[in-house]
Amino acid sequence: MPEQADIGLIGLAVMGENLALNIESRGFRIAVFNRTVEKVDELLAGRAKGKRFVGCHSLDELVAALKPPRKVMLMVKAGSAVDQLIDALLPLLSPGDVIIDGGNTHFADTERRTRYVEQHGLLYVGTGVSGGEEGALVGPSLMPGGSEAAWPLVKQVFQAIAAKVGPHNDIPCCDWVGPRGAGHYVKMVHNGIEYGDMQLICEAYLLMKEALGLSNDELYDVFDQWNRGELDSYLIEITRDVFSVPDDRGEGRLVDKILDVAGAKGTGKWMSQLALDLGVPSTLVTEAVFARSLSAQRDARLRASTTLTGPSERYAGDRQAFVEHIRQALYASKICSYAQGFVQLQAAAAEHDWPLNLGGCALLWRGGCIIRAVFLDRIKEAFDAEPRLENLLLAPYFTAAVEKAQHAWRHVVATAAQLGLPTPAFSTALAYYDGYRRPRLPANLLQAQRDYFGAHTYQRIDMPGVFHTDWLSLRRTPQD
């Protein structure tokens, strides 16, 4: 009888296949199945040839090939396919076995599925997997949540395959996040921060290209320099590399030939929608989603460009000084983006009764994932020093960093407006900062308006209680 596998994996698209190869490379035997079974045979005859793989042509074969308690990971498209696989697996598995969903699943589905699977005596894990194709193969960031009793059963595999950080490269970017949908929620916030980061970088690019006229080689040098300092991150690194890639189908650089229409898979929109439900101002991800939506209206933009006018001149000041101002504005805006993400995590944890460790979440993102960056160490330090920190902007390191960048940040936003260059993410980050730091906002007038037209009531600053005024009867005319 062949040796039984340590874990099973269903779904051999690029992410699933790479994750399976990663698992095997860490010393585990893995059983794999794909709905199109030819894919299984191709993998075993190709990249997995001679490795500790068990190829299966049915779910029954997969389950029979696993050591108890069985662990089955689903790497399939989020949605109904996951529910169908769960229902197909439940009769084949035994109490105490674990079903794992590694897709980009909406957290509410994971909440529901955890309860459903547990009702059948099994355990369920919904885990975020970040890092793209390369991360899946060599070490992703993993954010598991679900049935807490499942964590000891999957921990060894998960932490073995995860990216490693720390002075000795031995701290896995994977730890238990919390119950039910907590893991997928943390992954969603990761993706929302990623949306904001990418939009901010694109706005920095727009300013340097259009306002300063920097060439692709000069842009490469700028991002290379930025990646050596406090902006050191995966996204800055790959942005640098993009400017060096030639067009393999024509002249010039490839980046200049790409259509300016951005795609999206939905996680940014989820975060924005859920922020509205929670009443927290996650404005960076929302503006980033809207920026992608506006880019998708390309035909309308092309028509509008022949009618609507605005400034078109370039920046007349010191180019190098303005590049530095853009860098500082990018860093300050990035801090606001992460601050908003962690505020939303705090609010979600309270809403859904998840005992989230925010410093631990920052640790999960230090390696393997798309938003990995040096300054995540600072975020972890901030929450380690004050676990109940209301907002990252209030941590001494980030307070000082934003204060230092504030003049440059304001100069960049004002200059962009004067030059007619859209910087919605830079602008909304600054507006969030200014709104958050002010002791009084104009919402008093807004409440007066609401009470005037809808009797929605208001509160006063000088006495307790809830009030309503007959504004029409008390109003004064110019003659009074």
C-alpha positions as CSV (number, residue, x, y, z in Angstrom):
1,M,0.0,0.0,0.0
2,P,1.5,3.4,-1.0
3,E,2.4,5.9,1.8
4,Q,-0.5,8.1,2.7
5,A,-0.2,11.9,2.0
6,D,0.0,14.6,4.7
7,I,-2.4,16.9,3.0
8,G,-4.7,17.0,-0.1
9,L,-5.1,19.9,-2.5
10,I,-8.0,20.5,-5.0
11,G,-7.6,22.9,-7.8
12,L,-4.4,23.0,-10.0
13,A,-4.6,26.4,-11.6
14,V,-1.4,28.4,-11.3
15,M,-1.8,29.3,-7.6
16,G,-2.9,25.8,-6.6
17,E,-0.1,24.1,-8.6
18,N,2.6,26.4,-7.2
19,L,1.3,25.9,-3.6
20,A,1.3,22.1,-4.0
21,L,4.9,22.2,-5.2
22,N,5.8,24.5,-2.3
23,I,4.2,22.0,0.2
24,E,6.0,19.1,-1.3
25,S,9.3,21.0,-1.2
26,R,9.1,21.4,2.6
27,G,9.1,17.6,3.1
28,F,5.4,16.8,2.9
29,R,3.7,14.2,0.8
30,I,0.7,15.7,-1.0
31,A,-2.3,14.3,-2.9
32,V,-3.8,16.5,-5.7
33,F,-7.0,16.5,-7.6
34,N,-8.4,18.7,-10.3
35,R,-11.9,18.7,-11.9
36,T,-10.2,18.4,-15.3
37,V,-8.2,15.3,-14.4
38,E,-5.8,15.7,-17.4
39,K,-4.3,18.5,-15.4
40,V,-3.3,16.0,-12.7
41,D,-1.6,13.8,-15.1
42,E,0.2,16.7,-16.8
43,L,1.5,17.9,-13.4
44,L,2.8,14.5,-12.4
45,A,4.5,14.0,-15.7
46,G,6.0,17.5,-15.7
47,R,6.9,19.8,-12.7
48,A,6.0,17.1,-10.1
49,K,7.8,14.2,-11.8
50,G,9.7,12.2,-9.2
51,K,8.3,14.2,-6.3
52,R,6.2,13.1,-3.4
53,F,2.9,13.6,-5.2
54,V,-0.2,11.3,-5.3
55,G,-2.3,12.0,-8.3
56,C,-6.0,11.4,-7.9
57,H,-8.8,11.2,-10.4
58,S,-11.7,11.5,-8.0
59,L,-12.5,13.0,-4.6
60,D,-12.9,9.4,-3.3
61,E,-9.3,8.7,-4.3
62,L,-8.1,11.9,-2.8
63,V,-9.7,11.3,0.6
64,A,-8.5,7.6,0.6
65,A,-4.9,8.8,0.0
66,L,-4.8,11.0,3.1
67,K,-3.6,10.3,6.6
68,P,-6.2,11.0,9.3
69,P,-7.1,13.5,10.5
70,R,-7.4,14.4,6.8
71,K,-6.6,17.9,5.6
72,V,-8.1,19.0,2.3
73,M,-7.2,22.4,0.8
74,L,-9.4,24.0,-1.8
75,M,-7.7,26.3,-4.3
76,V,-10.7,27.0,-6.6
77,K,-12.5,30.1,-7.7
78,A,-14.4,31.7,-4.8
79,G,-18.2,31.3,-4.8
80,S,-20.5,28.4,-5.5
81,A,-17.6,26.1,-6.5
82,V,-16.4,26.1,-2.9
83,D,-19.9,25.2,-1.5
84,Q,-20.3,22.4,-4.1
85,L,-16.9,20.9,-3.1
86,I,-17.7,21.2,0.6
87,D,-21.0,19.3,0.1
88,A,-19.2,16.7,-2.0
89,L,-16.5,16.2,0.6
90,L,-18.6,16.0,3.7
91,P,-19.9,12.5,3.2
92,L,-16.4,11.3,2.4
93,L,-14.6,12.8,5.4
94,S,-14.7,11.8,9.1
95,P,-15.3,13.9,12.3
96,G,-12.2,15.9,13.1
97,D,-11.0,16.2,9.5
98,V,-10.3,19.7,8.1
99,I,-11.5,21.5,5.0
100,I,-9.4,24.5,4.1
101,D,-10.4,27.3,1.7
102,G,-7.4,29.2,0.3
103,G,-9.3,31.3,-2.2
104,N,-10.1,35.1,-2.2
105,T,-13.4,34.4,-0.4
106,H,-15.7,37.0,1.1
107,F,-15.4,36.8,4.9
108,A,-19.2,36.4,5.3
109,D,-19.1,33.2,3.3
110,T,-16.3,31.8,5.5
111,E,-18.4,32.7,8.6
112,R,-21.3,30.7,7.2
113,R,-19.2,27.8,6.0
114,T,-17.4,27.4,9.3
115,R,-20.6,27.0,11.1
116,Y,-22.0,24.7,8.4
117,V,-18.9,22.4,8.4
118,E,-18.7,22.3,12.2
119,Q,-22.4,21.2,12.4
120,H,-21.3,18.1,10.5
121,G,-18.5,17.4,13.0
122,L,-15.6,18.6,10.8
123,L,-13.3,21.6,11.1
124,Y,-13.0,24.5,8.7
125,V,-10.2,26.9,7.9
126,G,-10.5,30.0,5.7
127,T,-7.1,31.3,4.9
128,G,-5.9,34.3,3.0
129,V,-3.0,33.5,0.7
130,S,-1.0,36.5,-0.5
131,G,2.1,36.7,-2.7
132,G,0.8,35.8,-6.1
133,E,2.2,33.0,-8.2
134,E,5.8,33.5,-6.9
135,G,4.7,33.7,-3.3
136,A,2.7,30.5,-3.6
137,L,5.7,28.7,-4.9
138,V,8.5,30.0,-2.6
139,G,6.7,31.3,0.4
140,P,3.4,33.3,0.7
141,S,1.9,35.2,3.6
142,L,-0.9,33.1,5.1
143,M,-3.7,34.5,7.2
144,P,-5.7,31.5,8.6
145,G,-9.0,31.7,10.5
146,G,-11.9,29.4,11.2
147,S,-12.3,26.5,13.6
148,E,-9.6,27.1,16.3
149,A,-9.2,23.3,16.9
150,A,-8.0,23.0,13.3
151,W,-4.9,25.2,13.9
152,P,-2.7,22.6,15.6
153,L,-3.5,20.2,12.7
154,V,-2.5,22.6,9.9
155,K,0.1,24.7,11.7
156,Q,3.1,22.6,10.8
157,V,2.4,22.7,7.1
158,F,1.3,26.3,7.0
159,Q,4.3,27.7,8.8
160,A,6.7,25.5,6.9
161,I,5.5,26.8,3.5
162,A,5.1,30.5,4.6
163,A,7.6,33.3,3.9
164,K,10.1,33.8,6.6
165,V,11.4,37.1,8.1
166,G,13.5,38.2,11.0
167,P,17.3,38.5,11.6
168,H,17.6,34.8,11.2
169,N,14.9,34.4,8.6
170,D,13.1,32.0,10.9
171,I,9.8,33.9,11.7
172,P,7.0,32.6,9.5
173,C,4.5,35.1,8.0
174,C,1.7,32.9,9.2
175,D,-0.2,32.6,12.5
176,W,-3.7,32.0,13.6
177,V,-5.8,35.1,13.1
178,G,-9.1,34.3,14.7
179,P,-12.5,32.5,14.5
180,R,-14.7,32.0,11.5
181,G,-14.1,34.6,8.8
182,A,-11.3,36.6,10.5
183,G,-8.6,35.2,8.3
184,H,-10.3,36.2,5.1
185,Y,-11.3,39.6,6.5
186,V,-7.6,40.3,7.3
187,K,-6.7,39.2,3.7
188,M,-9.4,41.5,2.3
189,V,-7.9,44.5,4.3
190,H,-4.5,43.5,3.0
191,N,-5.8,43.7,-0.5
192,G,-7.6,47.0,0.2
193,I,-4.3,48.5,1.5
194,E,-2.7,47.1,-1.7
195,Y,-5.2,49.0,-3.8
196,G,-4.3,52.2,-2.0
197,D,-0.6,51.6,-2.2
198,M,-0.8,51.0,-6.0
199,Q,-2.9,54.1,-6.6
200,L,-0.5,56.3,-4.6
201,I,2.5,54.9,-6.6
202,C,0.6,55.6,-9.8
203,E,-0.1,59.1,-8.8
204,A,3.6,59.7,-8.0
205,Y,4.4,58.3,-11.4
206,L,1.9,60.6,-13.1
207,L,3.4,63.7,-11.3
208,M,7.0,62.8,-12.3
209,K,6.1,61.9,-15.9
210,E,3.7,64.7,-16.7
211,A,4.7,67.5,-14.4
212,L,8.5,66.9,-14.6
213,G,8.9,65.0,-17.9
214,L,11.0,62.2,-16.4
215,S,12.0,59.5,-18.8
216,N,11.6,55.8,-18.0
217,D,15.3,55.5,-17.2
218,E,15.0,58.5,-14.8
219,L,11.9,56.9,-13.3
220,Y,13.8,53.7,-12.8
221,D,16.5,55.5,-10.9
222,V,14.0,57.4,-8.7
223,F,12.2,54.2,-7.7
224,D,15.5,52.4,-7.2
225,Q,16.6,55.2,-4.8
226,W,13.3,55.2,-3.0
227,N,13.5,51.4,-2.5
228,R,16.7,51.9,-0.5
229,G,15.0,54.0,2.2
230,E,11.8,54.2,4.3
231,L,9.7,53.3,1.2
232,D,11.6,50.0,0.7
233,S,8.8,47.6,-0.3
234,Y,7.8,45.0,-2.9
235,L,5.6,47.3,-4.8
236,I,8.2,50.0,-5.1
237,E,10.7,47.4,-6.2
238,I,8.5,45.9,-9.0
239,T,7.5,49.5,-10.1
240,R,11.2,50.2,-10.6
241,D,11.6,47.1,-12.6
242,V,8.6,47.9,-14.8
243,F,10.3,51.0,-16.3
244,S,13.3,48.9,-17.5
245,V,11.3,46.3,-19.5
246,P,11.4,46.8,-23.3
247,D,8.4,46.3,-25.6
248,D,8.9,42.8,-27.0
249,R,6.5,43.6,-29.8
250,G,7.8,47.0,-30.9
251,E,10.0,49.9,-30.0
252,G,10.4,51.6,-26.6
253,R,9.3,50.5,-23.2
254,L,6.4,48.2,-22.6
255,V,4.8,50.3,-19.9
256,D,4.1,53.1,-22.4
257,K,2.2,50.7,-24.7
258,I,-0.2,49.3,-22.0
259,L,-3.8,50.5,-22.2
260,D,-4.7,52.8,-19.3
261,V,-7.7,50.7,-18.1
262,A,-7.3,49.0,-14.8
263,G,-8.9,45.8,-13.7
264,A,-10.1,44.7,-10.3
265,K,-11.2,41.4,-8.7
266,G,-13.5,42.8,-6.1
267,T,-11.7,42.7,-2.7
268,G,-11.0,46.4,-2.7
269,K,-14.7,47.1,-3.3
270,W,-15.6,44.6,-0.5
271,M,-13.4,46.5,1.9
272,S,-14.9,49.9,0.9
273,Q,-18.5,48.5,1.2
274,L,-17.8,47.0,4.6
275,A,-16.1,50.2,5.8
276,L,-19.4,52.0,5.0
277,D,-21.3,49.4,7.0
278,L,-19.0,49.8,10.0
279,G,-19.0,53.6,9.7
280,V,-15.2,53.9,9.4
281,P,-13.5,56.3,6.9
282,S,-11.4,53.9,4.7
283,T,-11.1,56.6,2.1
284,L,-7.9,55.5,0.4
285,V,-9.2,52.1,-0.8
286,T,-12.5,53.8,-1.8
287,E,-10.7,56.4,-3.9
288,A,-8.4,53.7,-5.4
289,V,-11.5,51.7,-6.4
290,F,-13.1,54.7,-8.0
291,A,-9.8,55.6,-9.8
292,R,-9.9,52.2,-11.4
293,S,-13.6,52.7,-12.3
294,L,-12.8,56.0,-13.9
295,S,-9.9,54.4,-15.9
296,A,-12.4,51.9,-17.2
297,Q,-14.4,54.7,-18.8
298,R,-11.8,55.3,-21.3
299,D,-14.0,56.0,-24.3
300,A,-15.9,58.6,-22.3
301,R,-12.6,60.1,-21.2
302,L,-11.4,60.3,-24.8
303,R,-14.5,62.1,-25.8
304,A,-14.4,64.5,-22.8
305,S,-10.7,65.3,-23.6
306,T,-11.8,67.1,-26.8
307,T,-14.2,69.4,-24.9
308,L,-13.1,69.9,-21.3
309,T,-10.1,72.1,-20.6
310,G,-7.6,72.7,-17.8
311,P,-4.0,73.6,-17.1
312,S,-1.4,71.7,-19.1
313,E,1.9,73.4,-18.1
314,R,4.8,71.5,-16.4
315,Y,6.3,72.2,-13.0
316,A,8.6,75.2,-13.2
317,G,10.5,74.7,-10.0
318,D,13.5,72.6,-8.9
319,R,12.9,69.1,-10.3
320,Q,15.0,67.2,-7.8
321,A,13.4,69.0,-4.9
322,F,9.9,68.2,-6.2
323,V,10.8,64.5,-6.6
324,E,11.8,64.5,-2.9
325,H,8.5,66.2,-2.0
326,I,6.6,63.5,-4.0
327,R,8.5,60.8,-2.0
328,Q,7.6,62.4,1.3
329,A,4.0,62.8,0.2
330,L,3.9,59.2,-0.9
331,Y,5.2,58.0,2.5
332,A,2.8,60.2,4.5
333,S,-0.1,59.0,2.4
334,K,1.0,55.4,2.7
335,I,1.0,55.8,6.5
336,C,-2.6,57.1,6.3
337,S,-3.6,54.1,4.1
338,Y,-2.3,51.6,6.7
339,A,-3.8,53.6,9.5
340,Q,-7.2,53.4,7.9
341,G,-6.8,49.6,7.3
342,F,-6.0,48.9,10.9
343,V,-8.9,51.1,12.2
344,Q,-11.2,49.0,10.0
345,L,-9.7,45.8,11.4
346,Q,-10.3,47.1,15.0
347,A,-14.0,48.0,14.1
348,A,-14.6,44.6,12.4
349,A,-13.0,42.7,15.4
350,A,-15.4,44.5,17.7
351,E,-18.4,43.9,15.4
352,H,-17.8,40.2,14.9
353,D,-16.2,39.3,18.3
354,W,-12.8,38.4,16.8
355,P,-9.8,38.7,19.2
356,L,-7.5,40.1,16.5
357,N,-3.9,40.8,17.4
358,L,-3.1,43.9,15.2
359,G,0.6,43.7,15.8
360,G,0.4,40.0,14.7
361,C,-1.4,41.0,11.5
362,A,1.4,43.4,10.7
363,L,3.9,40.5,11.2
364,L,2.0,38.4,8.8
365,W,2.5,41.0,6.1
366,R,6.2,41.6,6.6
367,G,7.1,38.9,4.0
368,G,5.6,36.9,1.1
369,C,2.7,39.3,0.4
370,I,2.2,42.1,-2.0
371,I,2.2,44.9,0.6
372,R,5.4,43.6,2.3
373,A,7.4,46.6,3.3
374,V,10.1,47.6,5.8
375,F,7.9,50.0,7.7
376,L,5.6,47.1,8.7
377,D,8.2,46.5,11.4
378,R,7.3,49.9,12.8
379,I,3.6,49.1,12.7
380,K,4.2,45.9,14.7
381,E,6.4,47.9,17.2
382,A,3.6,50.4,17.6
383,F,0.9,47.8,18.4
384,D,3.4,45.9,20.7
385,A,4.0,49.1,22.6
386,E,0.2,49.9,22.8
387,P,-2.1,47.1,21.8
388,R,-5.1,49.4,22.1
389,L,-3.6,52.1,19.9
390,E,-6.6,53.9,18.4
391,N,-4.8,55.0,15.2
392,L,-1.3,54.5,13.8
393,L,-1.1,58.2,13.3
394,L,-0.9,58.5,17.1
395,A,2.1,56.2,17.5
396,P,5.2,58.4,18.2
397,Y,7.1,57.2,15.2
398,F,4.3,57.8,12.7
399,T,3.3,61.1,14.3
400,A,6.8,62.3,13.8
401,A,7.1,60.9,10.2
402,V,3.9,62.6,9.0
403,E,4.9,65.9,10.7
404,K,8.2,65.8,8.9
405,A,6.5,65.1,5.6
406,Q,3.6,67.5,6.0
407,H,5.0,70.6,4.2
408,A,6.1,68.5,1.2
409,W,2.8,66.6,1.2
410,R,0.7,69.8,1.1
411,H,2.9,71.3,-1.6
412,V,2.5,68.2,-3.8
413,V,-1.3,68.1,-3.5
414,A,-1.6,71.8,-4.2
415,T,0.8,71.7,-7.1
416,A,-1.0,68.7,-8.7
417,A,-4.3,70.7,-8.5
418,Q,-2.7,73.8,-10.0
419,L,-1.3,71.7,-12.9
420,G,-4.5,69.8,-13.5
421,L,-3.1,66.4,-12.6
422,P,-5.5,64.1,-10.7
423,T,-4.2,62.8,-7.4
424,P,-7.3,61.5,-5.6
425,A,-5.4,59.2,-3.3
426,F,-2.8,61.8,-2.2
427,S,-5.6,64.3,-1.7
428,T,-7.9,62.0,0.3
429,A,-5.0,60.9,2.5
430,L,-4.3,64.5,3.3
431,A,-8.0,65.3,3.8
432,Y,-8.2,62.3,6.2
433,Y,-5.2,63.5,8.2
434,D,-6.6,67.1,8.5
435,G,-10.1,65.8,9.4
436,Y,-8.7,63.4,12.0
437,R,-6.5,66.1,13.7
438,R,-9.2,68.8,14.0
439,P,-11.2,69.0,17.2
440,R,-14.2,70.4,15.5
441,L,-15.6,69.6,12.0
442,P,-18.5,71.3,10.1
443,A,-20.9,68.4,10.9
444,N,-22.7,70.7,13.3
445,L,-24.1,72.5,10.2
446,L,-24.9,69.2,8.6
447,Q,-26.9,68.1,11.7
448,A,-28.7,71.4,11.6
449,Q,-29.6,70.8,7.9
450,R,-30.8,67.3,8.7
451,D,-33.0,68.5,11.5
452,Y,-34.4,71.3,9.4
453,F,-35.6,69.2,6.6
454,G,-36.2,65.8,8.3
455,A,-36.5,66.4,12.0
456,H,-33.5,64.0,12.5
457,T,-32.6,65.7,15.8
458,Y,-29.2,66.8,17.1
459,Q,-27.1,67.0,20.2
460,R,-25.6,70.1,21.8
461,I,-22.1,70.8,23.1
462,D,-23.3,72.6,26.2
463,M,-25.9,70.3,27.6
464,P,-26.9,66.6,27.5
465,G,-29.9,65.3,25.6
466,V,-31.4,65.0,22.1
467,F,-33.0,68.1,20.6
468,H,-35.3,69.1,17.7
469,T,-35.9,72.7,16.6
470,D,-38.7,74.2,14.4
471,W,-36.2,75.9,12.2
472,L,-38.8,77.4,9.9
473,S,-40.6,79.2,12.6
474,L,-37.4,80.7,14.1
475,R,-35.7,81.7,10.9
476,R,-35.0,85.3,10.3
477,T,-35.5,87.2,7.0
478,P,-33.1,90.0,5.9
479,Q,-35.7,92.5,7.0
480,D,-35.7,91.3,10.6
